[in-house]
Structures are given as C-alpha cells and as structure tokens.
Amino acid sequence: MEHDEVWKTLADLITEFRRRGESIPSNVMEDLRAAKTMIQVLRADPNRIENVPSIELYLGNVESYLIFEAQKKFGSEFVE
C-alpha cells in the first residue's frame, strides 16, 4: 500500500473514532499531520527519499495507537 493510501485509511479510522465519541490524543494527530506533510514533500520531489523512514515512523505510530485502541474499545472484528 502506498503511503497516501495508508494515510487515508488512518485518517478515515480517526473519523470513525470521533463519530463514535472517542477522542484522539494530540500527539497522534501531530504524527498524522507530519506524515501528510512529508508525503507531500516526497510527492513534490521524489528524490527526497530520506523522508521515507520518517513517513513510515509517523504512520506506524498512528497505526499502532489506533489498532490497539480499536481492539480494546470496539473488538477484533472492527479492526479486521
């Protein structure tokens, strides 16, 4: 999955959390925004591959939080 697709999936999951009345910590939102910015930089200049590890780190942080919280609050079926 491309970074854009992962970012969109995570953003949609955050929207679902909020729709269900859950709050998202500010550090998770900051990581999501940072990932989006770095994805845009990479898209503008594909030679900036030094940004890829940071993008993956930010997206991984957001994904880890969301998956853990989703399993805890909504169950395994929701996560699948």
C-alpha positions in Angstrom: 0.0 0.0 0.0 1.3 3.5 -0.9 1.9 6.0 1.8 -1.0 8.1 0.6 -3.4 5.1 0.9 -2.1 4.3 4.4 -2.6 7.9 5.5 -6.1 8.0 4.0 -7.1 4.7 5.8 -5.8 6.0 9.1 -7.5 9.4 8.7 -10.8 7.5 7.9 -10.3 5.4 11.1 -9.8 8.6 13.1 -13.0 9.9 11.7 -14.8 6.7 12.7 -13.4 7.1 16.3 -14.7 10.6 16.5 -18.1 9.6 15.1 -18.3 7.1 18.0 -17.4 9.8 20.5 -13.8 8.8 21.1 -11.1 11.5 21.4 -7.7 11.2 19.7 -4.6 12.4 21.6 -2.8 15.4 20.2 0.4 13.6 19.6 -1.3 11.1 17.4 -2.9 13.9 15.3 0.5 15.6 15.1 2.1 12.4 13.8 -0.7 12.1 11.2 -0.2 15.7 10.1 3.6 15.3 10.0 3.2 12.2 7.8 1.0 14.0 5.4 3.4 16.9 5.1 6.3 14.6 4.4 4.3 12.6 1.9 3.5 15.9 0.1 7.2 16.8 0.1 8.1 13.4 -1.3 5.5 13.7 -4.0 6.8 17.1 -5.0 10.4 15.8 -5.0 10.7 12.1 -5.4 14.4 12.3 -4.9 13.9 13.2 -1.2 13.9 9.5 -0.2 15.5 10.5 3.2 11.9 11.3 4.2 10.6 7.8 3.7 11.8 6.4 7.1 10.2 9.4 8.9 6.9 8.9 7.0 6.8 5.2 7.9 7.6 6.1 11.6 4.8 8.6 11.8 2.3 6.4 10.1 3.4 3.4 12.3 2.9 5.4 15.4 -0.6 6.4 14.4 -1.5 2.9 13.2 -0.2 1.3 16.5 -2.3 3.6 18.6 -5.5 3.2 16.5 -5.3 -0.5 16.2 -4.7 -1.0 19.9 -7.5 1.3 20.9 -9.9 -0.1 18.3 -9.3 -3.6 19.6 -9.8 -2.5 23.2 -12.9 -0.4 22.6 -14.6 -2.0 19.6 -13.3 -5.5 19.4 -11.3 -7.6 17.0 -14.0 -7.7 14.3 -13.9 -3.9 14.0 -10.2 -4.0 13.5 -10.4 -6.6 10.8 
